[in-house]
Amino acid sequence: MSVASLRSGARPAVRRMAARPWPRAAMAGFAGVAGALGLAPWGAWWLTLPAILLLLVLRRHDATRGGAFLTGWAFGAGWFGLGLSWIVEPFFVDAARDGWMAPFAVVLLCGGLALFWGAVFALAHRRSAALLVALWVAAEMARGVVFTGFPWAMPGHVFIGTPVSQLAALGGAPLLTLIALGLPAAALSIGRSFWLAVPALACAGAWVVLDPGPAPAPSPDAPLVRLVQPNAVQSLKWDPDWAPVFHDRLMSLTAEGPVPDLVVWPETALPWLLDQSEAALAEGVAAARGAPLALGIQRREAARYYNSAIVVDGEGRIASLYDKTHLVPFGEYIPFGEVAARFGIHGLAASEGGGYTPGPGLHPVAVPGIGLALPLICYEGIFAREINDAAATGALRPRLMLLMTNDAWFGTLSGPYQHFAQARLRAIEQRMPMARVANTGVSGMIDAQGRVTAQIGLGETGALDAALPPRGAAPAYARWGDGPMIAALLLLGLAAMCRNRLDRGRVGA
């Protein structure tokens, strides 16, 4: 039997499967899993575009709006099922207490986020791919806001680490998502013979035009920032027997080598509250040998607890204080937490049943000898809109972003790498360097083009001195935020709707 005859026999079988809702949903789910391989740490963006193309072909077989919803939801469930597979990791840090919640977290989070995509496909049923793309990008922007927001694993994130990511300076992650969805849609509208050629040529052109090249050599007078990664395993981090071990690591890593201009420790670097850490901070100041010290620490004010970041000057005085504003729901706080605690439900990272109290908002802080820095604690690094609001573009524009995190919660497979990738995207959006320090990794210095100039790997213990890269001028996204993208999506949606009406009019004539 010839290859041609095999193909001709296979096509009707595939069409019959695609015409049935549940087989079509299974194919869409498979495509979603394949598409998510474009995310960190896999980085196979070249699989994402064909996966979205397959999905767009499958949606042509949706006979009903309900079927369209199922197709979009299945793709999203596959995408988030793989992309957010790390979400089970925090529940197994204390498996005896929290392990029972892991299956519910996976099903509710991944299935719930897929509802956004299912709704988009239902709304765009029997409408053009252009309208679908506009609605899809809008839904991804909404996903970053609704229910406190969770803009993680967006389709545009597959371009992080590629030259295409430089376009985030113009329109942030939404613009990258528009490209990731729009290229397959454009290829499909042109014709089958160009399905692979158009995305490939477009990405090849972007590689040439947008590639910033390797990072230049640092300036001789650039401030030296020491990133300290103590590698405190989460299951032992709060163990009284291990706390002195991790504390000694911080001290020895801080004291080694030449004196830097700034030392940065990770989130909750000390296992004690701020008002109980006077001796530990004094040791840190001595180890820093006159350099300012930035670190994450918990603090208590009356009956409230805060996840905070402080900057301590060379004399041991607290020069700046920041309280984390965007808390992790069901992690750092539980709605009606004290009541939920009676039933064994606790915030995974919270000190008390009620969890932490949010601070008044993101704001720059002064770092002696460096200038203004924008502190970000863990989860806050994924919210581009909030960073835009806090990073002023005038005289108060920060010199750098300081991200202190404890990614030990996220396991070792994909979560820490995806979190680090988003830090690179924030640097591009602001054209501002970022010093990122994680408890167990990945820690690194990121320049204003999103290039990693220094890095400590996941699961490593160490300190790294990195020159602070220069800050660029505030780009379009830092100045105008999501406004231009919202306007562009409205225009695209209106144009697509007008085109649909014209097409129906021609058919009716």
Summary of the structure (lengths in Angstrom):
residues: 509
radius of gyration: 24.4
end to end distance: 46.9
largest distance: 83.9
contacts: 1798
relative contact order: 0.11
helix: 53%
strand: 14%
